[in-house]
Amino acid sequence: MFFLRMGILMADRVEVAYRWWCAILKVGIFLFFAAEVYSCLYRWIDSPHFSVTQRLLGLAIDGVSLVLLFASQLSVIKLSRVVRSERIFSHDAMRQARGVFIYFLAWTLYVPVQRTLEGLVFTLHNPVGHRILAVVIGTPDFIRVVILAILAFFMFVLQRGIDLSEEQSLTI
């Protein structure tokens, strides 16, 4: 009886800890996205030496990146809901993990293009021949590739778990 009570108490604590973790995750994602939007607006709107065309192009270029990043973060929240419902090795979890991977992959591929386009927008009103078009790839891009590799491994393990659970459900 004692162990049963301890098990119920531990399950309640795990549920409370998971709820706190979900709340912290959602608040963290909101604050991160708010900081990204604010920095984007500050960089393009508050600069007095940019023309209206440059500001609008810059906001459009950064907007695509923000939309991809926000979609990826929403997919992480949806994936955490699937994990919370204890359907870890299900097709729904695989679909949400695939969504996280695809959005993060698109964002990873778009960031060097974004930096290249930003360089072009910065020098848009320079005379012809003095505009700069530079492809920039740095350490954060390699870190994103490592994170993509970890996500791909996670998806492989998840798919293997789904296959094993389907095999297990067919055995007598």
N, C-alpha and C positions, 0 to 999 in steps of 0.2 A: 504494500500500500504506500509505503514511504517513497519508493522509487517511482510509482505512478504519479504521486503528487509532485515530486521533483521534476519529472518529465513534463507535466502540464505547466509547471512554473517556468521551466526553461523554454518551452514552446511559446509561452506568453512573452517572455523577455525577448526572444528572437523576433517575434512579430512586432513588438514595440521598437526594437532596434532597427528593423527593416523599415518601419514607417518613418522613423527619424531620418534614416539614410535617404529615403525617397524625398522627404521634404527638403533635406539639405541639398540633394542633387538638383531638384527643381529650382530652388532659390539660387544655387550656384550657376546653373545654366542661364537663368534670367539675368543675373548680375553680369555674367560674362558677355551675354548678347547686348545688354544695355551699354556696357563699356565699349564694345566694338562699334555699335551704332553711333555713340557719342564721339568716339575718336574719328570715325568716318566723316561725320558732319562737321566736326571742328577743323579737320584737315582741309576740307574742300570749301565750306561756306565761309569760314572766318579768315581766309587768306585774301587780303585786299589786292594782291597783284595778279589774281586770276580773273579772266573774263567770264562772262555768264556761260559762254559755250564750254569753256574749260571746266567750270564748276559742274555743269550738268553732265558732261561726259565723265568726269571723275566720280560723281555720285552714281551714275549708271554702272560704271566699271566696278566700284566697290559694292554696289547693291547686289550684283550677281553673286559675288563672293559671300555676302551676308545671307542671302537667301539659301545658298547651298549649305552654309554652316548651320543655319537655323533648322533646316530640314533634317540635317544629320542629328542635331540635338533632340529634335522631336522624335526621331526614330529611336534614339537611345531611351527616351522616356517610355515609349511604347514597348520597347524590349524589356524594360524593367517591370512593366505591368504584367507582361507574359510570364516573366520569371517569378513574380510575386504570386501569380495564380498557380504556381507549381507545374506548369506545362513546359518545362525546360526543353525536353527532347520532343518537340512537336513541330509540325510544319508551320504553324503560326510563328513560333520563335525563329525558325529558319528564315521565314519571309521578312521578319523585322530585322534580323541580323544582316540579311542581304541588303535591305534598305539602308542600314547604317553604312555598310561597306560601299555601296554604290554612290551615296551622297558624299562620303568622305573621299572616295576615289575621284569623283568629279571635282571636289574642292581642291584636292591635292594637285590635280592636273591643271586646274584653272589659276592657281596662285602665281606660277611663273608667267603665265600669259597676262595676268592682271598687272604684275609689276612692269612688264614690258609695255603694256598699254598706258600705264600711269606715266612712265617716262616719256612716252610720245605726247601725252596730254600736257605734261609740264612744259614741254618745248614746242607746243602747237603753234604759237604765234611768233616763233623765231623765223628768220628768213629761210628760204629754201636752201638746203645744204647745211644748215646749222641745227636741224632737228635731230634728236638723239633717239635711236631705237636700239636698246640694249637688252639682251636676254640675261636675266639674273637668276641664278640657281645657287642657293646657299645651304647652310647647315640645317635650318628649319625644314627645308624641303626633304632632306635626307631623313630627318626624324619622322616626317609624315610618311615616308616610304616604309620605315621600320614599323610604324604603327599600322600601316596597311598590311604588312606581312603578318603581324600579330593578329589582326582581324581576320585575315585569310586562314590562318591556322585555327583560330577559334571557330570559324565557319566549317572547316574540315572536321574538327572534333564534334561539332554539333550535328553535322550530317551523318557522321559515323554513329553517333549516339542514337539518332533517329532510325537508322538502318537496324541497329541492334535491338532497339525497342520494338520495331515492327517484327523482326525475326522472333523475338521473345514472345510476342503476343500470338504468334502462329504455332508455337510449340505447345504440346499437351503436357 
